[in-house]
Amino acid sequence: MSKDILSARADFPILTQTVNDLPLVYLDNAATTQKPQSVIDAISHYYSTTNANIHRGNHTLAVQATQAYEGVRKKVASYLNASSPDQIIFTRGTTESVNLVAYSFGQAFVKEGDEIIVSQLEHHSNYVPWELMCQRQGATFRVIPFDENGELNLQDFRELLTDKTRLVAINHVSNSLGTVNPIEEIVRIAHSANVPVLVDGAQAVQHLPHDVQALDADFYAFSGHKMYAPMGVGVLYGKKEWLEKMPPFQSGGEMIDEVTPTRVTFNVLPYKFEAGTPNVADVIGLGAAIDYINQFDFAQLQAYEEDLLTYGLDLLKAIPGLKIYGNPKHRSAILPFNVEGIQHYDLGILLDAKGIAVRTGQHCTQPIMDALQIPGTVRASLALYNTREDLDALAHGIQRVIRLIKR
């Protein structure tokens, strides 16, 4: 039997505290999610009972730690429906995953005169690495613009694709506007031109269905800390046909096969891309987070979050002077807005005084803010432990701030 979504809040100890003597209303989940007790316990248990370096030892603790670490790799592969655990590379997060591909794929497959396509909706971590790679390789950086609804025009995308395009890098969900991109169609169009696709799944993998075989993306990247796991751990999924041809991103221990003064050969996948001592404890925490999510019926979880989003958008639309940014056909978990006459940073500080945690600023998406011709937004973002009462508190908090500022 699936876990009751309405019981989830009790699993997160941080949500029981007060901020400024008021109950915490945590609506900054796109930046990082809170951690259930089971994840906290898994990390503590590892350090209390199993801590050892992995792969390199044959004593009991080393074997147990290695088995636990590799068990999570299998768990991630199952969660993504990857065909093999060998396609799962552990990184520090989405940023490192994207940089790995930008560096390694770029070195192997991108030359002067080639082109890379990204979208205007990207987080800097899926924008800047490609821009810098293009500068290194002498390639051209192309950007798909978004329209007044915060959506990408697929005809614009088709027109950007040429026989010089070497890769498309695109997010599944915009972290600033919440736009759910038509990622399946984007992958299909790119593949029809024999162009591989990297998908930034940081804002999608915890909210939307996640089947990399059905999606057919060549690379898929995400961070653990946005899906109830610890900070400092993430995943890069890649098709073997690319990973086997790409050179290592970093060098050192574990990633080598043979080393002599004149020759270096590399380990098999996925270890070729996992140089040095890994973040074993937080990988264990990622496994515990997947176990936690898997207790729920994912379709019910998605429906619950979509209902919350609709409820929150309706509440905000009813507030005079409040502008919501973007009007995509499909939005996920993000409520971006400003209030006329109130600076976004000030609004965030005044909401915090009422115990309400939101994010303010550019959200590492300066190209979006430049296109909207604004300095930033207030962003409320949702997770499975949020409730309608949280959104009521947000709406009431905004109204109180408006009365305070404009009286």
Secondary structure, DSSP 8 states (H G I E B T S, - for coil): ----GGGGGGG-GGGGSEETTEE-EE-BTTT-----HHHHHHHHHHHHHT---SSS--SHHHHHHHHHHHHHHHHHHHHHT-S-GGGEEEESSHHHHHHHHHHHHHHHH--TT-EEEEETT--GGGTHHHHHHHHHHT-EEEEE-B-TTS-B-HHHHHHH--TTEEEEEEESB-TTT-BB--HHHHHHHHHHTT--EEEE-TTTTTTS---HHHH--SEEEEEGGGTTS-TT-EEEEE-HHHHTTS--SS-SSSSEEEEETTEEEE--TTGGG--SS--HHHHHHHHHHHHHHTTS-HHHHHHHHHHHHHHHHHHHHTSTTEEE----SSB-SEEEEEETTB-HHHHHHHHHTTTEE-EEE-TT-HHHHHHHT-S-EEEEE--TT--HHHHHHHHHHHHHHHHHHH-
